[in-house]
Amino acid sequence: MNNEEMGILKDITREIIQNADEVLKEKDGSEFYEGKILAYNEVLSIIKDYLTGYDLKEFGLDIDIDSKYV
């Protein structure tokens, strides 16, 4: 992955994390809420798996996604 692609992926990942954190604040127990948080969990897990071998801290993914977003 070149530097430009790395920068774009970092920006996208940070935005996804920010959006997921905002959804956590509106927790209401509805099925819609549960679906949204599950979707963010899945997307972040896929990105984290893709980045095996990279410094996950640079992407904000040095976290336990399942414990934070489930």
C-alpha positions, 0 to 999 in steps of 0.5 A: 500500500502506498503512502497516499492509499495509507493516508486515505485508509487512515482518514476513512477508519478514523471517520468510521470510529468517530461515527461508531462512537456517536452511535454508542452515545445514542444507545436506546436498545432498539433493533435499529441501534443494535444493527447499526452498532453491529455493522460498525463492529463488522466494518472495523473488524474487516479493516483491522484484519486487512491491516495485519502487519501494519501499526494498528495504532496509526489507524486508531484500531489498537483496541478490542473492537468486540468489547467496545462495540458489542 
